Amino acid sequence: MFERFTKSAREVVVRAQLEARALGRERIDADVMLLGVAGGDSRAARVLAEHGATPSALRERAASGAIDAEALASIGIDLEEIRRRAEASFGPGALERGRRARERYVPFTPGAKKALELALREAIAAGDREIGDEHVVLGVLREGGADALLRAVGAEPAALREALSPAGSRRGRGV
């Protein structure tokens, strides 16, 4: 399927890999896929931004699920002490070994895979030969895994779908 991706859609996947690593995610989910789109310079990225789904807003909300050292400290868990003890027992960088292996490739969650499948269906339904990043967003919207994130940043999934649908965006899509 990736051979049918436009250059901008391929760049979405690359940015999603980078965003997942930056957020400390072990898998790329629908939220990270949207970050991959939002970080680009395309019509789909502009539509997301116009609806409040900017890279910074999405990243902030997506990162809020990351480990919070202060919250853990409030219940007696000291992340630095855990790191120190692990390194004392297993050597420097003991907690980083798995992370380095994951840096090569971050896999997609089943929901993100489904969203990519749905992106292909969106392209076919629109009569497009290639899958663009707007199809990726439409696939994510159809899958529904990022609805909570979108609403958290003030973007309504139905309004995004309308703005990116073939009827409303046939001109300037580049596919």
N, C-alpha and C positions, 0 to 999 in steps of 0.2 A: 504494500500500500504506500510506503514512503516514497517510492519512485514517482508517484502521482502528486506529491507535495510540491508546491511552488517554492521558490527560494525563501520567501518570507515565512512560509509555514515550516520549512526546515529550520530556519533561524529560531522559531518559537520553541522547537524541541531542544535546541542547544541552550537557549536562555532558560528554559524550564530546568534543564540539568544543573545549570549554574545556580539558579535560585534555590533549588532543592538542597544543594550542598551548602549554600550560604545560610539557609534556615535550619540546617542540621537535620533535614528530613532524610529518611532512609528510602522513601518512595516518592514518585511524582504523582500527586493527586490532581483533582480538577482545579483546586485553588492555585496550585503551582503552574498549571497549564495557563490559567488566566494571567498570571504574572509574566509568563513567557510571551504572551501576546501583548500585554500592556507595555512591556519594555521595548517594544519595537517601534518602527516608524512607518506605520501603515494606516489605512483607513480604519481597520478594526481597532487598532490601538487608540486612534483619535475618538472613535465612538465610545469606547470604554471610558476614556478620560472625560468626555462630555457628560457622561452619566455618573461621574464621581469615582469610577474605578481606575484611579491613577496608579502607577507603579508603587508610589510611596504609601498610599492608602491601603492598597491590597497587601503590600509587604508587612505593614504595621499590624494589620488584622491577622494575617497568616502567621506572623511571628509570635503573636500573643499566646499561641498554643505551645510554644517552646518552653524548655525547662527554665523556670524562674528561680535563680539562686537565692534571692531574698526570701521568696515564699518558702522554699525548702529550709532555709536557715531558721525561719520562724517556728518550724516544727522540729528543730534540732538536727537537721541534715546540713553538713558543711561540705559543699562540693570540692573545695580546695583541699580539705583534709582527706577526702576520699581519693582525690588524684594523688596526693602526696603518699598515702599508704600504698596505693596500687603501684606507683613507681618505685617505692622502697622494696616492695615484694617482687615485682616482675620486671623492673628496669625502666629507664626513661622512655616516655612516650607510650607506655603500656596501654593506655586508654585510647590512643590514636591509631593503633595498628589496624583495627577494623575500619576506621574512618578512611584511612589511606586506600584500602582495598575498594571501598565504596566510591572513592573519587573517580574511578575509571568509568563507571556507568551506574546511574541511579535508575532502578526499574520503575515502571508505571504500575499504579494500583489497578485492580480490575475496573474500577470506575473510570479512570483516565483512559484505559484501553478502550472501554466501551464508548467514551466520548470521541475518541479518534475514529472508531468504526462509524459512529453517527455522523462525524464530519464528512466521511466518504459518502454516506447516504445523502447528506445535505447537498454536496456537490453534484451528485447524480441527479437529484430531484430538481436542482437549478439548471441542469443541462450543461454543467461545466465539466471540462475534461480534467482539470487539475483541482487539487484540494488547496485552498488558500487559507490564510489565518482567520479570515472571517468565517469559513466553514468550521474551523477548529472551535471558535467561540460558539457558533450555533450548535455544534456537537456537545460542547460542555453544557450549554443551556438546556438542550434536550435531555441530557443524562441527569441533570439536576443536582449534581454533587457540589456545586459551588454557589447554590442559591443563597445560603445563609451568609457566606462571605460577601456576596454582591449586595445583599440587603444591608449588611453591617456598614458598608461604605456609601450607602444611599442610592445604589443602583437597583432598579427594578428589572428582574430577568425578562419579563414580558416586553418591556420597553426596549431593552437591548435587542431582543429577537426581532421586534418590528423594525428597528433602525438598521439591522444587518440583513434582513430578509431580502431575497432576490427582487421582489417587487419594489422595495424601497431603496435598493442600492445597486441596481444593475449597472449604472454608469460608474466608472472609475474603480471597478473592483480588480482589474488587472488579471482576470482569469478568462 
